[in-house]
Amino acid sequence: MSTTDTIAADGPNAEQIRYWNEQAGPKWVTLQDRLDQQLDELGRRAMDRAGIVPGETILDLGCGCGTTTLELAQRTGETGNVLGIDISAPMLELARRRAHDAGTRNARFELADAQTHQFSCASRDVAFSRFGVMFFADPVAAFDNVRRALRPGGRLAFVCWQSLGQNPWMSLPLAAVAQHVALPPPAGPDAPGPFAFADRERVSGILQEAGFTDVAFETLEEPITVGGTPDLDQAVEFLLTMGPTQALLAQADEGVRAQVVQSVRAAMAPHHGPKGVRLPAAAWVVRARYSR
Ligand SMILES: C[S@@+](CC[C@H](N)C(=O)[O-])C[C@H]1O[C@@H](n2cnc3c(N)ncnc32)[C@H](O)[C@@H]1O
């Protein structure tokens, strides 16, 4: 089990490689359990739509800490296998450890960029992703590369966020933070990031240009438990640790930070109940096929 992999921050996704290794990756490792509780339901529903049957060979794109890779490995069983691919060394290190500890023998991991990695050609039945495909500098090139890893007839299924405005679990706390700290100007709608695939016309165009057919969208709308915790203060702490707010708060003085905590807590409190802070989320499950 290699735990010493490194990846150079170069190539078209150099910025994302730096981000997911130096900033976001270590946080995702620390908060893996919480993030999984927040995302599990959406991921599982997308996986159901992928229609995995035993014996299939699967790619898990942007597999992160490996939760979906392990679940896919169970679904395909010992006659199939899963390759999880990700650019984040710390997240993959945890994924490998979890697979090892669980005795999972039909999953392996590759520290590589899904946009440029030379997959063994035309061999995989399915490419899946839970929120791992919105970060490519050139999404057409990336999905073209992924398609080449599929056999003709192979399937693509992933879940991605709809727009920020349709995701109050993110927009409400951000608005509360913005009362005290200037947020960076929003990235362009096509810029790599969590909401880059909000526009279904754009995503449909990307996939068709990359050689996929039968592109289909399904809306998943349901509340999620913010920070995967029943505790209000832990949910607030989670929100202030993840995403862009931590970098902003690191530069703010103590007084401003206290005001931000108070405002985010006040914005979350009306949505807090026995299960935690429950707020609406909207995602797409996107499916497509490589028909050749
Ligand atoms: C929002 S996280 C989701 C992680 C995981 N799929 C999950 O649901 O827990 C996005 C993941 O995509 C990975 N990623 C971003 N760009 C990538 C690329 N070009 N190739 C492979 N993985 C990438 C990140 O390192 C990160 O692990």
The ligand as an SDF file (V2000), in Angstrom:
LIG
                    3D

 27 29  0  0  0  0  0  0  0  0999 V2000
  -15.9640   17.8820   -4.0330 C   0  0  0  0  0  0  0  0  0  0  0  0
  -14.6700   16.7070   -3.9310 S   0  0  0  0  0  0  0  0  0  0  0  0
  -15.5880   15.1790   -4.0220 C   0  0  0  0  0  0  0  0  0  0  0  0
  -14.7900   14.0120   -3.5120 C   0  0  0  0  0  0  0  0  0  0  0  0
  -15.5410   12.6670   -3.5120 C   0  0  0  0  0  0  0  0  0  0  0  0
  -16.0190   12.3170   -4.8320 N   0  0  0  0  0  0  0  0  0  0  0  0
  -16.6880   12.7000   -2.5350 C   0  0  0  0  0  0  0  0  0  0  0  0
  -17.8400   12.7770   -2.9530 O   0  0  0  0  0  0  0  0  0  0  0  0
  -16.4110   12.6360   -1.3150 O   0  0  0  0  0  0  0  0  0  0  0  0
  -13.9820   16.8370   -5.5570 C   0  0  0  0  0  0  0  0  0  0  0  0
  -12.8530   15.8530   -5.8210 C   0  0  0  0  0  0  0  0  0  0  0  0
  -12.4620   15.9500   -7.1950 O   0  0  0  0  0  0  0  0  0  0  0  0
  -11.0510   15.8340   -7.2470 C   0  0  0  0  0  0  0  0  0  0  0  0
  -10.5940   16.3940   -8.5260 N   0  0  0  0  0  0  0  0  0  0  0  0
  -10.6470   17.6980   -8.9240 C   0  0  0  0  0  0  0  0  0  0  0  0
  -10.1190   17.8370  -10.1600 N   0  0  0  0  0  0  0  0  0  0  0  0
   -9.7240   16.5840  -10.5510 C   0  0  0  0  0  0  0  0  0  0  0  0
   -9.0880   16.0800  -11.7380 C   0  0  0  0  0  0  0  0  0  0  0  0
   -8.7400   16.8790  -12.7460 N   0  0  0  0  0  0  0  0  0  0  0  0
   -8.8410   14.7510  -11.8040 N   0  0  0  0  0  0  0  0  0  0  0  0
   -9.1680   13.9230  -10.7680 C   0  0  0  0  0  0  0  0  0  0  0  0
   -9.7510   14.3570   -9.6250 N   0  0  0  0  0  0  0  0  0  0  0  0
  -10.0300   15.6740   -9.5160 C   0  0  0  0  0  0  0  0  0  0  0  0
  -10.5860   16.5760   -6.0000 C   0  0  0  0  0  0  0  0  0  0  0  0
   -9.2730   16.2830   -5.6420 O   0  0  0  0  0  0  0  0  0  0  0  0
  -11.6150   16.0980   -4.9800 C   0  0  0  0  0  0  0  0  0  0  0  0
  -11.2160   14.9280   -4.3610 O   0  0  0  0  0  0  0  0  0  0  0  0
  1  2  1  0
  2  3  1  0
  2 10  1  0
  3  4  1  0
  4  5  1  0
  5  6  1  0
  5  7  1  0
  7  8  2  0
  7  9  1  0
 10 11  1  0
 11 12  1  0
 11 26  1  0
 12 13  1  0
 13 14  1  0
 13 24  1  0
 14 15  1  0
 14 23  1  0
 15 16  2  0
 16 17  1  0
 17 18  1  0
 17 23  2  0
 18 19  1  0
 18 20  2  0
 20 21  1  0
 21 22  2  0
 22 23  1  0
 24 25  1  0
 24 26  1  0
 26 27  1  0
M  CHG  2   2   1   9  -1
M  END
$$$$
